[in-house]
Amino acid sequence: MSFQVFHSLDEVRAHAAPAAITIGNFDGVHRGHQLLFARVEAAARTHHWVSTALTFAPHPARILKPDRPPRLLS
């Protein structure tokens, strides 16, 4: 599996392609995340799209609740 990391929406736009996408905070890839990724991969493969995961850095709760930042798994 290969992947690209983009750090801004401008970078994403430069590589835009039809995609199956999941959005979330993937600080620890547990079984639920693995299932989401597998479903995105399957949908992308079926439609000849790019499989994509969109995540956030820093974690949104660090911005919304800076006094109570979440404990990250990894």
mmCIF file of the N, C-alpha and C atoms, coordinates in Angstrom:
data_MODEL
# 
_entry.id   MODEL 
# 
loop_
_atom_site.group_PDB 
_atom_site.id 
_atom_site.type_symbol 
_atom_site.label_atom_id 
_atom_site.label_alt_id 
_atom_site.label_comp_id 
_atom_site.label_asym_id 
_atom_site.label_entity_id 
_atom_site.label_seq_id 
_atom_site.pdbx_PDB_ins_code 
_atom_site.Cartn_x 
_atom_site.Cartn_y 
_atom_site.Cartn_z 
_atom_site.occupancy 
_atom_site.B_iso_or_equiv 
_atom_site.pdbx_formal_charge 
_atom_site.auth_seq_id 
_atom_site.auth_comp_id 
_atom_site.auth_asym_id 
_atom_site.auth_atom_id 
_atom_site.pdbx_PDB_model_num 
ATOM 1   N N  . MET A 1 1  ? 0.847   -1.169 0.000   1.00 0.00 ? 1  MET A N  1 
ATOM 2   C CA . MET A 1 1  ? 0.000   0.000  0.000   1.00 0.00 ? 1  MET A CA 1 
ATOM 3   C C  . MET A 1 1  ? 0.895   1.235  0.000   1.00 0.00 ? 1  MET A C  1 
ATOM 4   N N  . SER A 1 2  ? 0.603   2.159  -0.882  1.00 0.00 ? 2  SER A N  1 
ATOM 5   C CA . SER A 1 2  ? 1.362   3.406  -0.893  1.00 0.00 ? 2  SER A CA 1 
ATOM 6   C C  . SER A 1 2  ? 0.425   4.547  -0.531  1.00 0.00 ? 2  SER A C  1 
ATOM 7   N N  . PHE A 1 3  ? 0.990   5.602  -0.031  1.00 0.00 ? 3  PHE A N  1 
ATOM 8   C CA . PHE A 1 3  ? 0.163   6.739  0.332   1.00 0.00 ? 3  PHE A CA 1 
ATOM 9   C C  . PHE A 1 3  ? 0.964   8.014  0.199   1.00 0.00 ? 3  PHE A C  1 
ATOM 10  N N  . GLN A 1 4  ? 0.220   9.119  0.115   1.00 0.00 ? 4  GLN A N  1 
ATOM 11  C CA . GLN A 1 4  ? 0.815   10.443 0.070   1.00 0.00 ? 4  GLN A CA 1 
ATOM 12  C C  . GLN A 1 4  ? 0.290   11.231 1.252   1.00 0.00 ? 4  GLN A C  1 
ATOM 13  N N  . VAL A 1 5  ? 1.092   12.103 1.776   1.00 0.00 ? 5  VAL A N  1 
ATOM 14  C CA . VAL A 1 5  ? 0.688   12.985 2.866   1.00 0.00 ? 5  VAL A CA 1 
ATOM 15  C C  . VAL A 1 5  ? 0.655   14.408 2.313   1.00 0.00 ? 5  VAL A C  1 
ATOM 16  N N  . PHE A 1 6  ? -0.473  15.062 2.510   1.00 0.00 ? 6  PHE A N  1 
ATOM 17  C CA . PHE A 1 6  ? -0.629  16.453 2.110   1.00 0.00 ? 6  PHE A CA 1 
ATOM 18  C C  . PHE A 1 6  ? -0.829  17.272 3.373   1.00 0.00 ? 6  PHE A C  1 
ATOM 19  N N  . HIS A 1 7  ? -0.307  18.468 3.377   1.00 0.00 ? 7  HIS A N  1 
ATOM 20  C CA . HIS A 1 7  ? -0.391  19.323 4.564   1.00 0.00 ? 7  HIS A CA 1 
ATOM 21  C C  . HIS A 1 7  ? -1.267  20.549 4.366   1.00 0.00 ? 7  HIS A C  1 
ATOM 22  N N  . SER A 1 8  ? -1.901  20.652 3.208   1.00 0.00 ? 8  SER A N  1 
ATOM 23  C CA . SER A 1 8  ? -2.810  21.773 2.980   1.00 0.00 ? 8  SER A CA 1 
ATOM 24  C C  . SER A 1 8  ? -3.821  21.376 1.909   1.00 0.00 ? 8  SER A C  1 
ATOM 25  N N  . LEU A 1 9  ? -4.940  22.083 1.894   1.00 0.00 ? 9  LEU A N  1 
ATOM 26  C CA . LEU A 1 9  ? -5.946  21.814 0.868   1.00 0.00 ? 9  LEU A CA 1 
ATOM 27  C C  . LEU A 1 9  ? -5.435  22.164 -0.526  1.00 0.00 ? 9  LEU A C  1 
ATOM 28  N N  . ASP A 1 10 ? -4.557  23.149 -0.617  1.00 0.00 ? 10 ASP A N  1 
ATOM 29  C CA . ASP A 1 10 ? -3.982  23.485 -1.919  1.00 0.00 ? 10 ASP A CA 1 
ATOM 30  C C  . ASP A 1 10 ? -3.207  22.305 -2.490  1.00 0.00 ? 10 ASP A C  1 
ATOM 31  N N  . GLU A 1 11 ? -2.472  21.600 -1.648  1.00 0.00 ? 11 GLU A N  1 
ATOM 32  C CA . GLU A 1 11 ? -1.742  20.415 -2.107  1.00 0.00 ? 11 GLU A CA 1 
ATOM 33  C C  . GLU A 1 11 ? -2.710  19.336 -2.577  1.00 0.00 ? 11 GLU A C  1 
ATOM 34  N N  . VAL A 1 12 ? -3.805  19.171 -1.869  1.00 0.00 ? 12 VAL A N  1 
ATOM 35  C CA . VAL A 1 12 ? -4.800  18.169 -2.252  1.00 0.00 ? 12 VAL A CA 1 
ATOM 36  C C  . VAL A 1 12 ? -5.399  18.532 -3.603  1.00 0.00 ? 12 VAL A C  1 
ATOM 37  N N  . ARG A 1 13 ? -5.772  19.783 -3.776  1.00 0.00 ? 13 ARG A N  1 
ATOM 38  C CA . ARG A 1 13 ? -6.376  20.221 -5.042  1.00 0.00 ? 13 ARG A CA 1 
ATOM 39  C C  . ARG A 1 13 ? -5.452  19.946 -6.226  1.00 0.00 ? 13 ARG A C  1 
ATOM 40  N N  . ALA A 1 14 ? -4.171  20.088 -6.029  1.00 0.00 ? 14 ALA A N  1 
ATOM 41  C CA . ALA A 1 14 ? -3.209  19.859 -7.113  1.00 0.00 ? 14 ALA A CA 1 
ATOM 42  C C  . ALA A 1 14 ? -3.181  18.396 -7.552  1.00 0.00 ? 14 ALA A C  1 
ATOM 43  N N  . HIS A 1 15 ? -3.637  17.491 -6.689  1.00 0.00 ? 15 HIS A N  1 
ATOM 44  C CA . HIS A 1 15 ? -3.638  16.063 -7.002  1.00 0.00 ? 15 HIS A CA 1 
ATOM 45  C C  . HIS A 1 15 ? -5.049  15.482 -7.030  1.00 0.00 ? 15 HIS A C  1 
ATOM 46  N N  . ALA A 1 16 ? -6.043  16.335 -7.249  1.00 0.00 ? 16 ALA A N  1 
ATOM 47  C CA . ALA A 1 16 ? -7.441  15.910 -7.173  1.00 0.00 ? 16 ALA A CA 1 
ATOM 48  C C  . ALA A 1 16 ? -7.746  14.792 -8.167  1.00 0.00 ? 16 ALA A C  1 
ATOM 49  N N  . ALA A 1 17 ? -8.490  13.808 -7.683  1.00 0.00 ? 17 ALA A N  1 
ATOM 50  C CA . ALA A 1 17 ? -8.939  12.685 -8.494  1.00 0.00 ? 17 ALA A CA 1 
ATOM 51  C C  . ALA A 1 17 ? -10.188 12.125 -7.831  1.00 0.00 ? 17 ALA A C  1 
ATOM 52  N N  . PRO A 1 18 ? -11.030 11.423 -8.587  1.00 0.00 ? 18 PRO A N  1 
ATOM 53  C CA . PRO A 1 18 ? -12.180 10.777 -7.947  1.00 0.00 ? 18 PRO A CA 1 
ATOM 54  C C  . PRO A 1 18 ? -11.687 9.874  -6.813  1.00 0.00 ? 18 PRO A C  1 
ATOM 55  N N  . ALA A 1 19 ? -12.394 9.922  -5.681  1.00 0.00 ? 19 ALA A N  1 
ATOM 56  C CA . ALA A 1 19 ? -11.892 9.206  -4.512  1.00 0.00 ? 19 ALA A CA 1 
ATOM 57  C C  . ALA A 1 19 ? -13.015 8.678  -3.634  1.00 0.00 ? 19 ALA A C  1 
ATOM 58  N N  . ALA A 1 20 ? -12.723 7.564  -2.988  1.00 0.00 ? 20 ALA A N  1 
ATOM 59  C CA . ALA A 1 20 ? -13.513 7.071  -1.859  1.00 0.00 ? 20 ALA A CA 1 
ATOM 60  C C  . ALA A 1 20 ? -12.764 7.571  -0.633  1.00 0.00 ? 20 ALA A C  1 
ATOM 61  N N  . ILE A 1 21 ? -13.494 8.162  0.310   1.00 0.00 ? 21 ILE A N  1 
ATOM 62  C CA . ILE A 1 21 ? -12.806 8.832  1.413   1.00 0.00 ? 21 ILE A CA 1 
ATOM 63  C C  . ILE A 1 21 ? -13.444 8.506  2.759   1.00 0.00 ? 21 ILE A C  1 
ATOM 64  N N  . THR A 1 22 ? -12.605 8.373  3.762   1.00 0.00 ? 22 THR A N  1 
ATOM 65  C CA . THR A 1 22 ? -13.058 8.314  5.144   1.00 0.00 ? 22 THR A CA 1 
ATOM 66  C C  . THR A 1 22 ? -12.406 9.462  5.884   1.00 0.00 ? 22 THR A C  1 
ATOM 67  N N  . ILE A 1 23 ? -13.147 10.041 6.810   1.00 0.00 ? 23 ILE A N  1 
ATOM 68  C CA . ILE A 1 23 ? -12.673 11.207 7.547   1.00 0.00 ? 23 ILE A CA 1 
ATOM 69  C C  . ILE A 1 23 ? -12.719 10.889 9.036   1.00 0.00 ? 23 ILE A C  1 
ATOM 70  N N  . GLY A 1 24 ? -11.633 11.178 9.739   1.00 0.00 ? 24 GLY A N  1 
ATOM 71  C CA . GLY A 1 24 ? -11.632 10.949 11.178  1.00 0.00 ? 24 GLY A CA 1 
ATOM 72  C C  . GLY A 1 24 ? -10.286 11.231 11.797  1.00 0.00 ? 24 GLY A C  1 
ATOM 73  N N  . ASN A 1 25 ? -10.194 10.925 13.073  1.00 0.00 ? 25 ASN A N  1 
ATOM 74  C CA . ASN A 1 25 ? -8.934  11.038 13.806  1.00 0.00 ? 25 ASN A CA 1 
ATOM 75  C C  . ASN A 1 25 ? -8.406  9.633  14.001  1.00 0.00 ? 25 ASN A C  1 
ATOM 76  N N  . PHE A 1 26 ? -7.340  9.323  13.338  1.00 0.00 ? 26 PHE A N  1 
ATOM 77  C CA . PHE A 1 26 ? -6.798  7.966  13.329  1.00 0.00 ? 26 PHE A CA 1 
ATOM 78  C C  . PHE A 1 26 ? -5.509  7.916  14.135  1.00 0.00 ? 26 PHE A C  1 
ATOM 79  N N  . ASP A 1 27 ? -5.605  8.242  15.411  1.00 0.00 ? 27 ASP A N  1 
ATOM 80  C CA . ASP A 1 27 ? -4.417  8.285  16.251  1.00 0.00 ? 27 ASP A CA 1 
ATOM 81  C C  . ASP A 1 27 ? -3.977  6.890  16.675  1.00 0.00 ? 27 ASP A C  1 
ATOM 82  N N  . GLY A 1 28 ? -4.838  5.934  16.536  1.00 0.00 ? 28 GLY A N  1 
ATOM 83  C CA . GLY A 1 28 ? -4.505  4.540  16.803  1.00 0.00 ? 28 GLY A CA 1 
ATOM 84  C C  . GLY A 1 28 ? -5.373  3.710  15.877  1.00 0.00 ? 28 GLY A C  1 
ATOM 85  N N  . VAL A 1 29 ? -4.792  2.897  15.037  1.00 0.00 ? 29 VAL A N  1 
ATOM 86  C CA . VAL A 1 29 ? -5.574  2.175  14.037  1.00 0.00 ? 29 VAL A CA 1 
ATOM 87  C C  . VAL A 1 29 ? -6.075  0.866  14.647  1.00 0.00 ? 29 VAL A C  1 
ATOM 88  N N  . HIS A 1 30 ? -7.237  0.952  15.296  1.00 0.00 ? 30 HIS A N  1 
ATOM 89  C CA . HIS A 1 30 ? -7.838  -0.226 15.914  1.00 0.00 ? 30 HIS A CA 1 
ATOM 90  C C  . HIS A 1 30 ? -8.715  -0.955 14.893  1.00 0.00 ? 30 HIS A C  1 
ATOM 91  N N  . ARG A 1 31 ? -9.387  -2.006 15.311  1.00 0.00 ? 31 ARG A N  1 
ATOM 92  C CA . ARG A 1 31 ? -10.183 -2.826 14.382  1.00 0.00 ? 31 ARG A CA 1 
ATOM 93  C C  . ARG A 1 31 ? -11.270 -2.029 13.667  1.00 0.00 ? 31 ARG A C  1 
ATOM 94  N N  . GLY A 1 32 ? -11.887 -1.086 14.365  1.00 0.00 ? 32 GLY A N  1 
ATOM 95  C CA . GLY A 1 32 ? -12.906 -0.260 13.722  1.00 0.00 ? 32 GLY A CA 1 
ATOM 96  C C  . GLY A 1 32 ? -12.323 0.568  12.587  1.00 0.00 ? 32 GLY A C  1 
ATOM 97  N N  . HIS A 1 33 ? -11.167 1.162  12.825  1.00 0.00 ? 33 HIS A N  1 
ATOM 98  C CA . HIS A 1 33 ? -10.504 1.932  11.773  1.00 0.00 ? 33 HIS A CA 1 
ATOM 99  C C  . HIS A 1 33 ? -10.082 1.011  10.629  1.00 0.00 ? 33 HIS A C  1 
ATOM 100 N N  . GLN A 1 34 ? -9.587  -0.161 10.956  1.00 0.00 ? 34 GLN A N  1 
ATOM 101 C CA . GLN A 1 34 ? -9.174  -1.107 9.921   1.00 0.00 ? 34 GLN A CA 1 
ATOM 102 C C  . GLN A 1 34 ? -10.356 -1.473 9.030   1.00 0.00 ? 34 GLN A C  1 
ATOM 103 N N  . LEU A 1 35 ? -11.545 -1.646 9.634   1.00 0.00 ? 35 LEU A N  1 
ATOM 104 C CA . LEU A 1 35 ? -12.741 -1.956 8.855   1.00 0.00 ? 35 LEU A CA 1 
ATOM 105 C C  . LEU A 1 35 ? -13.107 -0.789 7.939   1.00 0.00 ? 35 LEU A C  1 
ATOM 106 N N  . LEU A 1 36 ? -13.052 0.434  8.459   1.00 0.00 ? 36 LEU A N  1 
ATOM 107 C CA . LEU A 1 36 ? -13.314 1.605  7.619   1.00 0.00 ? 36 LEU A CA 1 
ATOM 108 C C  . LEU A 1 36 ? -12.351 1.669  6.438   1.00 0.00 ? 36 LEU A C  1 
ATOM 109 N N  . PHE A 1 37 ? -11.082 1.474  6.713   1.00 0.00 ? 37 PHE A N  1 
ATOM 110 C CA . PHE A 1 37 ? -10.081 1.525  5.646   1.00 0.00 ? 37 PHE A CA 1 
ATOM 111 C C  . PHE A 1 37 ? -10.329 0.433  4.603   1.00 0.00 ? 37 PHE A C  1 
ATOM 112 N N  . ALA A 1 38 ? -10.691 -0.761 5.056   1.00 0.00 ? 38 ALA A N  1 
ATOM 113 C CA . ALA A 1 38 ? -10.965 -1.861 4.122   1.00 0.00 ? 38 ALA A CA 1 
ATOM 114 C C  . ALA A 1 38 ? -12.165 -1.535 3.236   1.00 0.00 ? 38 ALA A C  1 
ATOM 115 N N  . ARG A 1 39 ? -13.190 -0.926 3.803   1.00 0.00 ? 39 ARG A N  1 
ATOM 116 C CA . ARG A 1 39 ? -14.373 -0.556 3.010   1.00 0.00 ? 39 ARG A CA 1 
ATOM 117 C C  . ARG A 1 39 ? -14.052 0.540  2.008   1.00 0.00 ? 39 ARG A C  1 
ATOM 118 N N  . VAL A 1 40 ? -13.246 1.499  2.418   1.00 0.00 ? 40 VAL A N  1 
ATOM 119 C CA . VAL A 1 40 ? -12.837 2.560  1.490   1.00 0.00 ? 40 VAL A CA 1 
ATOM 120 C C  . VAL A 1 40 ? -12.009 1.971  0.362   1.00 0.00 ? 40 VAL A C  1 
ATOM 121 N N  . GLU A 1 41 ? -11.085 1.083  0.696   1.00 0.00 ? 41 GLU A N  1 
ATOM 122 C CA . GLU A 1 41 ? -10.270 0.412  -0.330  1.00 0.00 ? 41 GLU A CA 1 
ATOM 123 C C  . GLU A 1 41 ? -11.153 -0.355 -1.311  1.00 0.00 ? 41 GLU A C  1 
ATOM 124 N N  . ALA A 1 42 ? -12.137 -1.081 -0.790  1.00 0.00 ? 42 ALA A N  1 
ATOM 125 C CA . ALA A 1 42 ? -13.020 -1.875 -1.651  1.00 0.00 ? 42 ALA A CA 1 
ATOM 126 C C  . ALA A 1 42 ? -13.835 -0.976 -2.581  1.00 0.00 ? 42 ALA A C  1 
ATOM 127 N N  . ALA A 1 43 ? -14.389 0.114  -2.044  1.00 0.00 ? 43 ALA A N  1 
ATOM 128 C CA . ALA A 1 43 ? -15.162 1.041  -2.874  1.00 0.00 ? 43 ALA A CA 1 
ATOM 129 C C  . ALA A 1 43 ? -14.273 1.671  -3.944  1.00 0.00 ? 43 ALA A C  1 
ATOM 130 N N  . ALA A 1 44 ? -13.087 2.063  -3.561  1.00 0.00 ? 44 ALA A N  1 
ATOM 131 C CA . ALA A 1 44 ? -12.157 2.677  -4.512  1.00 0.00 ? 44 ALA A CA 1 
ATOM 132 C C  . ALA A 1 44 ? -11.793 1.693  -5.623  1.00 0.00 ? 44 ALA A C  1 
ATOM 133 N N  . ARG A 1 45 ? -11.521 0.469  -5.247  1.00 0.00 ? 45 ARG A N  1 
ATOM 134 C CA . ARG A 1 45 ? -11.152 -0.558 -6.226  1.00 0.00 ? 45 ARG A CA 1 
ATOM 135 C C  . ARG A 1 45 ? -12.308 -0.801 -7.202  1.00 0.00 ? 45 ARG A C  1 
ATOM 136 N N  . THR A 1 46 ? -13.528 -0.893 -6.675  1.00 0.00 ? 46 THR A N  1 
ATOM 137 C CA . THR A 1 46 ? -14.713 -1.144 -7.507  1.00 0.00 ? 46 THR A CA 1 
ATOM 138 C C  . THR A 1 46 ? -14.903 -0.059 -8.559  1.00 0.00 ? 46 THR A C  1 
ATOM 139 N N  . HIS A 1 47 ? -14.678 1.181  -8.180  1.00 0.00 ? 47 HIS A N  1 
ATOM 140 C CA . HIS A 1 47 ? -14.942 2.311  -9.074  1.00 0.00 ? 47 HIS A CA 1 
ATOM 141 C C  . HIS A 1 47 ? -13.688 2.869  -9.750  1.00 0.00 ? 47 HIS A C  1 
ATOM 142 N N  . HIS A 1 48 ? -12.537 2.232  -9.493  1.00 0.00 ? 48 HIS A N  1 
ATOM 143 C CA . HIS A 1 48 ? -11.259 2.717  -10.043 1.00 0.00 ? 48 HIS A CA 1 
ATOM 144 C C  . HIS A 1 48 ? -10.954 4.132  -9.555  1.00 0.00 ? 48 HIS A C  1 
ATOM 145 N N  . TRP A 1 49 ? -11.203 4.346  -8.263  1.00 0.00 ? 49 TRP A N  1 
ATOM 146 C CA . TRP A 1 49 ? -10.928 5.621  -7.625  1.00 0.00 ? 49 TRP A CA 1 
ATOM 147 C C  . TRP A 1 49 ? -9.692  5.495  -6.751  1.00 0.00 ? 49 TRP A C  1 
ATOM 148 N N  . VAL A 1 50 ? -9.297  6.598  -6.168  1.00 0.00 ? 50 VAL A N  1 
ATOM 149 C CA . VAL A 1 50 ? -8.211  6.637  -5.197  1.00 0.00 ? 50 VAL A CA 1 
ATOM 150 C C  . VAL A 1 50 ? -8.820  6.444  -3.809  1.00 0.00 ? 50 VAL A C  1 
ATOM 151 N N  . SER A 1 51 ? -8.231  5.588  -2.990  1.00 0.00 ? 51 SER A N  1 
ATOM 152 C CA . SER A 1 51 ? -8.692  5.464  -1.601  1.00 0.00 ? 51 SER A CA 1 
ATOM 153 C C  . SER A 1 51 ? -8.004  6.536  -0.773  1.00 0.00 ? 51 SER A C  1 
ATOM 154 N N  . THR A 1 52 ? -8.779  7.171  0.103   1.00 0.00 ? 52 THR A N  1 
ATOM 155 C CA . THR A 1 52 ? -8.285  8.337  0.810   1.00 0.00 ? 52 THR A CA 1 
ATOM 156 C C  . THR A 1 52 ? -8.744  8.346  2.262   1.00 0.00 ? 52 THR A C  1 
ATOM 157 N N  . ALA A 1 53 ? -7.850  8.748  3.143   1.00 0.00 ? 53 ALA A N  1 
ATOM 158 C CA . ALA A 1 53 ? -8.202  8.989  4.543   1.00 0.00 ? 53 ALA A CA 1 
ATOM 159 C C  . ALA A 1 53 ? -7.828  10.431 4.860   1.00 0.00 ? 53 ALA A C  1 
ATOM 160 N N  . LEU A 1 54 ? -8.780  11.169 5.401   1.00 0.00 ? 54 LEU A N  1 
ATOM 161 C CA . LEU A 1 54 ? -8.545  12.552 5.799   1.00 0.00 ? 54 LEU A CA 1 
ATOM 162 C C  . LEU A 1 54 ? -8.521  12.602 7.316   1.00 0.00 ? 54 LEU A C  1 
ATOM 163 N N  . THR A 1 55 ? -7.444  13.108 7.855   1.00 0.00 ? 55 THR A N  1 
ATOM 164 C CA . THR A 1 55 ? -7.319  13.239 9.298   1.00 0.00 ? 55 THR A CA 1 
ATOM 165 C C  . THR A 1 55 ? -6.827  14.638 9.626   1.00 0.00 ? 55 THR A C  1 
ATOM 166 N N  . PHE A 1 56 ? -6.700  14.941 10.879  1.00 0.00 ? 56 PHE A N  1 
ATOM 167 C CA . PHE A 1 56 ? -6.429  16.311 11.303  1.00 0.00 ? 56 PHE A CA 1 
ATOM 168 C C  . PHE A 1 56 ? -5.218  16.377 12.229  1.00 0.00 ? 56 PHE A C  1 
ATOM 169 N N  . ALA A 1 57 ? -4.417  17.437 12.045  1.00 0.00 ? 57 ALA A N  1 
ATOM 170 C CA . ALA A 1 57 ? -3.288  17.686 12.942  1.00 0.00 ? 57 ALA A CA 1 
ATOM 171 C C  . ALA A 1 57 ? -3.219  19.191 13.163  1.00 0.00 ? 57 ALA A C  1 
ATOM 172 N N  . PRO A 1 58 ? -3.331  19.626 14.376  1.00 0.00 ? 58 PRO A N  1 
ATOM 173 C CA . PRO A 1 58 ? -3.521  18.836 15.586  1.00 0.00 ? 58 PRO A CA 1 
ATOM 174 C C  . PRO A 1 58 ? -4.954  18.298 15.680  1.00 0.00 ? 58 PRO A C  1 
ATOM 175 N N  . HIS A 1 59 ? -5.190  17.438 16.632  1.00 0.00 ? 59 HIS A N  1 
ATOM 176 C CA . HIS A 1 59 ? -6.513  16.893 16.893  1.00 0.00 ? 59 HIS A CA 1 
ATOM 177 C C  . HIS A 1 59 ? -7.481  18.064 17.100  1.00 0.00 ? 59 HIS A C  1 
ATOM 178 N N  . PRO A 1 60 ? -8.669  18.054 16.493  1.00 0.00 ? 60 PRO A N  1 
ATOM 179 C CA . PRO A 1 60 ? -9.606  19.170 16.631  1.00 0.00 ? 60 PRO A CA 1 
ATOM 180 C C  . PRO A 1 60 ? -9.944  19.536 18.083  1.00 0.00 ? 60 PRO A C  1 
ATOM 181 N N  . ALA A 1 61 ? -9.967  18.555 18.965  1.00 0.00 ? 61 ALA A N  1 
ATOM 182 C CA . ALA A 1 61 ? -10.269 18.854 20.372  1.00 0.00 ? 61 ALA A CA 1 
ATOM 183 C C  . ALA A 1 61 ? -9.191  19.729 21.012  1.00 0.00 ? 61 ALA A C  1 
ATOM 184 N N  . ARG A 1 62 ? -7.967  19.670 20.512  1.00 0.00 ? 62 ARG A N  1 
ATOM 185 C CA . ARG A 1 62 ? -6.913  20.543 21.039  1.00 0.00 ? 62 ARG A CA 1 
ATOM 186 C C  . ARG A 1 62 ? -7.216  22.011 20.733  1.00 0.00 ? 62 ARG A C  1 
ATOM 187 N N  . ILE A 1 63 ? -7.945  22.248 19.658  1.00 0.00 ? 63 ILE A N  1 
ATOM 188 C CA . ILE A 1 63 ? -8.335  23.603 19.288  1.00 0.00 ? 63 ILE A CA 1 
ATOM 189 C C  . ILE A 1 63 ? -9.623  23.996 20.014  1.00 0.00 ? 63 ILE A C  1 
ATOM 190 N N  . LEU A 1 64 ? -10.597 23.098 20.028  1.00 0.00 ? 64 LEU A N  1 
ATOM 191 C CA . LEU A 1 64 ? -11.903 23.402 20.599  1.00 0.00 ? 64 LEU A CA 1 
ATOM 192 C C  . LEU A 1 64 ? -11.921 23.402 22.122  1.00 0.00 ? 64 LEU A C  1 
ATOM 193 N N  . LYS A 1 65 ? -11.102 22.554 22.714  1.00 0.00 ? 65 LYS A N  1 
ATOM 194 C CA . LYS A 1 65 ? -11.032 22.451 24.180  1.00 0.00 ? 65 LYS A CA 1 
ATOM 195 C C  . LYS A 1 65 ? -9.573  22.414 24.620  1.00 0.00 ? 65 LYS A C  1 
ATOM 196 N N  . PRO A 1 66 ? -8.846  23.513 24.436  1.00 0.00 ? 66 PRO A N  1 
ATOM 197 C CA . PRO A 1 66 ? -7.415  23.503 24.734  1.00 0.00 ? 66 PRO A CA 1 
ATOM 198 C C  . PRO A 1 66 ? -7.103  23.207 26.200  1.00 0.00 ? 66 PRO A C  1 
ATOM 199 N N  . ASP A 1 67 ? -8.054  23.449 27.086  1.00 0.00 ? 67 ASP A N  1 
ATOM 200 C CA . ASP A 1 67 ? -7.842  23.168 28.492  1.00 0.00 ? 67 ASP A CA 1 
ATOM 201 C C  . ASP A 1 67 ? -7.996  21.674 28.812  1.00 0.00 ? 67 ASP A C  1 
ATOM 202 N N  . ARG A 1 68 ? -8.570  20.910 27.862  1.00 0.00 ? 68 ARG A N  1 
ATOM 203 C CA . ARG A 1 68 ? -8.751  19.462 28.065  1.00 0.00 ? 68 ARG A CA 1 
ATOM 204 C C  . ARG A 1 68 ? -8.359  18.713 26.791  1.00 0.00 ? 68 ARG A C  1 
ATOM 205 N N  . PRO A 1 69 ? -7.113  18.761 26.370  1.00 0.00 ? 69 PRO A N  1 
ATOM 206 C CA . PRO A 1 69 ? -6.726  18.070 25.142  1.00 0.00 ? 69 PRO A CA 1 
ATOM 207 C C  . PRO A 1 69 ? -6.885  16.557 25.291  1.00 0.00 ? 69 PRO A C  1 
ATOM 208 N N  . PRO A 1 70 ? -7.221  15.875 24.222  1.00 0.00 ? 70 PRO A N  1 
ATOM 209 C CA . PRO A 1 70 ? -7.412  14.425 24.304  1.00 0.00 ? 70 PRO A CA 1 
ATOM 210 C C  . PRO A 1 70 ? -6.080  13.700 24.460  1.00 0.00 ? 70 PRO A C  1 
ATOM 211 N N  . ARG A 1 71 ? -6.138  12.576 25.118  1.00 0.00 ? 71 ARG A N  1 
ATOM 212 C CA . ARG A 1 71 ? -4.981  11.701 25.189  1.00 0.00 ? 71 ARG A CA 1 
ATOM 213 C C  . ARG A 1 71 ? -4.967  10.854 23.934  1.00 0.00 ? 71 ARG A C  1 
ATOM 214 N N  . LEU A 1 72 ? -3.889  10.910 23.192  1.00 0.00 ? 72 LEU A N  1 
ATOM 215 C CA . LEU A 1 72 ? -3.794  10.170 21.938  1.00 0.00 ? 72 LEU A CA 1 
ATOM 216 C C  . LEU A 1 72 ? -3.220  8.790  22.171  1.00 0.00 ? 72 LEU A C  1 
ATOM 217 N N  . LEU A 1 73 ? -3.673  7.839  21.361  1.00 0.00 ? 73 LEU A N  1 
ATOM 218 C CA . LEU A 1 73 ? -3.186  6.467  21.499  1.00 0.00 ? 73 LEU A CA 1 
ATOM 219 C C  . LEU A 1 73 ? -1.765  6.325  20.997  1.00 0.00 ? 73 LEU A C  1 
ATOM 220 N N  . SER A 1 74 ? -1.440  7.045  19.922  1.00 0.00 ? 74 SER A N  1 
ATOM 221 C CA . SER A 1 74 ? -0.079  6.946  19.372  1.00 0.00 ? 74 SER A CA 1 
ATOM 222 C C  . SER A 1 74 ? 0.324   8.273  18.770  1.00 0.00 ? 74 SER A C  1 
# 
